[in-house]
Amino acid sequence: MDRFQGSRSAGGGDGAVRLYNAASGSTAGPPIPADSGALDSVVFSPDGRTLVAAGGDGSARLIDVASRTQIGQPLTGGGVDGGAIFWNGGSTVEMIDASGGMYSWRISPGALQDQACSVAGRSLTRSEWKEFLGNRPYRPVCPSQSTGS
């Protein structure tokens, strides 16, 4: 069980995260599906806006607390054994697997942008921008790289 200000979180054997009002102990909304098996750890980010839930399927999931939805795809390593935690002020998630190996994911928006730019080797084209970001004003997201064709 973890807590942040007026909330507490707990993971269950059914793979769901439950949020509770710390003062009353009552549940705060419906369970949030997070894993196909039991959860080993559920931890709030330092700012309380995100949870990381690690469990029996060997992965960790980021959950947006306000919308109660999973953020992105599960973080996978060699399987969870020691759980998962936020590190570096919440900009990194660390997970320990059954063999004692540690996996680390940089999850801050800036780190994700840097990684996407590194993998793509270029910025989004105007066409890609429109497809993925709709009518938001276009801007190069990888300033040090070209937009490709």
N, C-alpha and C positions, 0 to 999 in steps of 0.2 A: 504494500500500500504506500502511496506517495501523497503528498498534499501540497497545495499552493493556495495561499490566502484562505478564502472561505470554502475551498473545494478539496475533496479527497478523491483519489482514484484507486481502483482495485481491479485486478484481472482475475477471471474465473476459469474453472476447469472446462468451461464451454467455449473458451476462446474470445469471450466478450469483455470489453472494458466497461466498468460501471463507475459513474461519477456520483459522489455523495456530497450533500451539504455538511460541512464540517461541524456546524453548530447543532443541527438537529439530527444528523445521522440519516436523514431521509434521502432516497435516491433523487438525483437531479437529471431527469429525462430517461429515455429508454437506453438499454445496453447498446454499445457500439461494437459491431463485429470487427474482430482484429486478427483472428488466427483460426486455423482449422483444428487446432488442439488446445491444450491448456496453456495459459500464459505464465511465463516464468518471472517477468518483471513488467511493470508499468510505471513510467517516470515522467513527471512534468518537466518541460524546458524551463530555464531560469525565469523567463517572462510569463510563463503559465499559459501561453497561447497554443502550445503543441505538446502532445504526448508521444513517447516512444513506447511501443508495446512489443515485447519479445516473447516468443513462445515455442511450443512444441514442434512446429513445422520447420524450425531452424532459421527463421528470419525475424527481422524487426520491421515494424511498420510505424510510420509517422502519421499521427492523427491530428487534424485541426480541431481544437477544442470547441471553438465557437460554432462551426458548421457540423461537427461530429462526423467528419468524413476523412477517409484515408487520403494522404498526400502522396501522389506518385505511386511508383511500384514498390513492393517490399525490398528491404535491404537484405541481401543474402550474403552469407559467408560460408564457413564450414559447419554451420549449425550452432544454435545458441546453447550455451551451458551456464555461463555466469550472468546472463542477462545483458541488458543494453543500458547505456547512460548517455546523457548530454555532457559535452566537455567543451572547454574553450569558450565559456560564456554562452553555450547553446549553438555555436556555429559548427559543431562536429558531433556525430554520434559514434560511440565506441561500443563494440560488441565482442564478447569473448566466446569462443567455441569450445566444444567438448575436449579438444586436444590442448587447450590453453592458448591457442592462437588468437591474436587480437585483430579485429577488422575495424577500419576507421573510414567514415564517410563525411566529407565536408558538405554541409547542407545549407549554408548561408546563400542567399540569392546571388551575391557576387561570386562565390566559389562555383556555383552551378553555371553561371554565365561564362566564367573563365573556362570551365571544363567543356561546355558546349562549343565555344569558339575554338578551343584547342582541337577537339575531335573533328569539327567541320572544316577547320582551316580557312574559314571565311565567314563573313557576316551573312545574314539572311538577304535574299533578293527581295525586291518589292513584291513580287508575285507570292513568294513564301510568306512574307509578312502579312499580306492580305489574307492568305489562306488560314494562317494560324492565329492572327491577332485582329482580324476584321478591319474595322474602320479607324483603329487607333492611328494617330499620325506616325508615319514611317520615320525611323531613326536607325542608324547603323548600331548594332548591339555589340559588334566586335570592332571597335574603333581602329585597332592596329592592323586589321585585315580587310581585304577587298570584299565586295558584295558578290563576287562570282558572276555567272551569267544567267 
